[in-house]
């Protein structure tokens, strides 16, 4: 998911869906706008999975021509490297071990590998370690990304902690377990308190907006349109090739440095999200 997509912008800018003449440029501008907004607020606004580093993998396609101790780099994420432990008669990989782990790998598809003496091996993700948190000795744990959509797994000292379903219903249970106190602010409660300790809690969860707030959505479209119009030189009223001379159109508004009402509203929306991020980091 992204804050805006190519189709979103084409609808906004009245560009026919079948007109692909600007697609390459627009995809580049949209990616830059999406990244700029997320960087400004300090987190991904769109709903995303936060799984942490890979914990276990499986061989999806063995490939051929590999030898034991080959080192394979897994594509599509960050830094996952594997050591080949066993191969079959054709050099197909049968068993691997994680040499260095990494985040941002999708468990719904297989991933190509590079390196080693063979080719064609693909890896699927079997499990994740989860995003890492310190225990504070309090009953509340604030996750880094919000709003919270769902929690997949909570590990404490490497052991899965069950969800405390009874607390939200009866408020009488004393059994250890987690429950979501506040989805908007991504707060997990543990009635028995989260113990003190460094990196003792690992959480897999999904957070972010499943539907981008309308003020940010429209602002992202206008920001993309701003960059597109610059690329089309709309501010140039006249141009000569002789003793090269350019005159600017003074009706461009924000393109001449003037801050318009939509600009102010968009910045207020982003500042609001940025403040939420800062609160999570306290």
Secondary structure, 3 states (H helix, E strand, C coil): CCCCCHHHHHHHCCCCCCCCCCHHHHHHHHHHHHHHHHHHHCCCCECEEECEEEEEEEEEECCECCCCCCEEEECCCCCCEEEEEEECCCCCEEEEEEEECCCCCCCCCCEEEECCCCECCEEEEEEEEEEEEEECCCCEEECCCCCEEEEEEEEECCEECCECHHHHHHCCCCCCCEEEEECCCCEEEECCCCCCEEEEEEEEEEECECCCCHHHHHHHHHHHHHHHHHHCCCCEEEEECCCCEEEECCCCHHHHCCCCHHHHHHHHHHHHHHHHHHHHHC
